[in-house]
Amino acid sequence: MGTYVTRRLILTLPVLAGILVITFLLTRLSGDPTDLMLPPNATDEARAAFRMVNGLDQPLWTQFIRFAGNALVGDFGASLRFGQSAMSLVLERLPATAELAAATMALALLFGIPAGVMAAVWRGTATDVSIRLVTLLGQAVPSFFLGVVGIIVFAVWLRWLPTGGRGSFGQLILPAATLAFNLVALIARVTRSCMLDVLKQDYVRTARAKGVWESKIIWFHALRNAFIPVLTVIGLQVGLLLGGVVVTETIFSWPGVGRLAIQAIYARDFPVVQAVVFVFATIFVAVNLIVDLLYAILDPRISYR
Amino acid sequence: MQRTRRSLLAAVALLMASGVTLGSSGITSPAWAQAGKTLTIAQGFDPQTLWPNGTTASDNLNAGGAIVESLLWTNPVTGKPEGMLAEKWEQISPTAIKLTLRRNVKFSNGEPLNADAVVQSFKVFMDPKQAPAYANYAAALDRVEKLDDMTVTVHTKHPYPPFELMLTQVYVIPPAYWASVGLDGYGQKPIGTGPFKLLEWVKDNRLVMERNPDYWGKGPTGVDRVIWRPVPDDTARVAGFVTGEYDFATNIPISAIDEINNQPDRKVVEIPSYRIFQLVQSSLEEHDSPLKNKRVRQALNFAVDKKAIIDSLFAGRAFALNGQLLRKEQLGYDPSLHDYPYDPAKAKALLSEAGYPNGFEIVFKFPSGRYAQDREVSEAIAGMLAKVGVRTKMTSLEPGEFLRQLRARELWPLAYLGLAPLDDPDFQLAQYRSTWRYSYIRNAELDALIDAGAQEIDREKRAAIYRKAAQLMHEEAPVVFLFGGYDFYGVSNKLDGIVPRGDQRFFLQNVTLKP
């Protein structure tokens, strides 16, 4: 296990290095930030000064060597817009993103897994059909639409919740519910299909024949075995949620990484884009590793040597 | 099976109960939203810096300007420059202005406002490395001298008519504090002489300021605290304004105006913007297109129905340009000029005369997402041009690429553009001087008029020069003269004393919030 983890961690390094190179090149391909940072009527002298101060006047390879050298020690440079360290800007917003991701995932698991199990156990009944209809809707409705509808209904008409921002529990509900709606659908569908597979297995029949309680069969024997694909889906989604959810964060003015990333991309704030992508990639790799390790805990037949 | 059903029902009941708890406990509003005497303002974006000379973006200036103040300001009510930290200013020679500072003003850290602070502020303002966004205004400055503790002389390199406007752009910083925190530090934690002091800044979430008890002026009434909220999504901003989360909201979309005006306690204020919309028609030699021919450029002016665009896409909330680039309120506006009337027959005749009886095909560039309804306006224009035989190849550009092409003189042959320079005819017309980076016209007579206007101190003579330039541009048609836009603000009826300006600036110095 220890060797496996070490090997995986070592493999992570070239992945992150590759991501850094690609991000560096892609951001430079997108154009010169000077056009966006200064007003159109800025003087040539001011433009030259801006490019000099931010190192944009250097040849690309010089810029890359400087960038790579600093990135090795975790320094991604200063944001072109804020003048602050790009990495600190990202880390500043990470708690907000993590909070939203945790709330979303909690809601999604709370509703998604029971819904999937119920649909599988009562396959073909009205319950199954209604759950499938709702999950179909959940996957089909885009979050920007759902978010706006949520604001209009719960904030404007009913006045139950604030329209956006972060700071109180109420402000967390609408964005988390919007994101969770889609995720509930995904988790419920995967859970349902895996449960259907497992419920047909011999060991389930054996358990029933032995007279084990049906609820124990479903929630313990069957669900545990059906859970591995569900865990994979959850892992991928946690990774995505932690990378920031641009649309939802924008609609609900949620101060997370996604909003920072999209504004940085629009403004060609290279250092921030690079820092965001690096953090996102690291999280994604880490979550994947954790999920792989969880497999072994869930299913003793899987072992990493 | 019975047992299964019961346990599942129990699980569902539990889930529903937890959902209900979640919903009801979320009804509470944040404490700061309920605090009395709090003014909450929603803008599109969080400021990047609170040092006003750090950028020209209005979201930054509005927030930063509540803490850091300028020497003069243009009062939106009168449209005239008035004293802020400078009490008096007089032109003592064609190239020198004497400034007398307001007495007994202190920065909120105790440093005094004096000539040293002003000289230091000019030093930063004139350094393109520190204030690159303002280098265009600082370019005319030569040097700044301290005369005595409360007086300075500002020397310009040449007679500079818009010097008052330039003085409205110089924000005064406390030298000792600036030296200790540096440019970036100052932008994050500014100290100024303004009516508010920074209390808390949670990036992208809320910027909280508290009243400066030692403010030199009358200051705000009924406001102890201002909260600036960045709300990028239009729908969410309107929703938050309608529900009373915000007392003031910028950038209200046209589609929401009626909904807001139907509320008993809120309204929309409509402000004519400094932004002037036009179609660039490059006549540069190196840009080979039918637009090099003056009659073609005039034909396109006759082919576009400006009024239809204003009425249908902007619900009447845009203003005609009268065939020139200066607004009615500006020096040099020529009342004898009028818009090219919508006359497709005349347009076709001119195209025939120019040798294009069957029209022609041309690339038409427009930004997508930079101006309100930029795509819709461009599509409408393309349709109108098609009616006279000008078939456009529409090219949509991402805003950053659009600006790059503008600057690199690649925005040709035809492009939809909105420019919003500061409120002086020189800043508007200098953009058409042949040497200017994104001028798409080369005309020696126009250059001479622009140069003359930029240095003429006598107002009447200066106005006459610009009227002549306007006539020349009307005839030469380097652009299709389209319209001027409006900005829309949501204002609570409890709020008085915030008057936005055409450059999207508003000031909190005299704001009143009724209970």
Interface residues (C-beta under 8 A of the other chain):
Chain A: S30 G31 D32 D35 L36 M37 L38 P39 P40 N41 A42 T43 D44 E45 A46 R47 A48 A49 F50 M52 V53 A78 R81 F82 G83 Q84 L89 E92 R93 A96 L110 F111 P114 V117 M118 V121 V148 I151 I152 A155 V156 R159 W160 L161 P162 T163 G164 G165 R166 G167 S168 F169 G170 Q171 L172 I173 W213 E214 S215 I218 W219 T250 I251 F252 S253 P255 G256 R259 L260 Q263 Y266 A267 R268
Chain B: M1 R3 T4 S7 L8 A11 V12 L15 S18 L22 G23 S25 G26 I27 T28 S29 P30 A31 W32 A33 F45 Q48 T49 T55 T56 P128 K129 P132 A133 A135 N136 A139 L183 D184 G187 Q188 V202 K203 D204 N205 R206 R229 P230 V231 P232 D233 T235 A236 A239 G240 V242 T243 E245 P399 G400 E401 L403 R404 L406 R407 L419 P421 F427 A430 Q431 R437 Y438
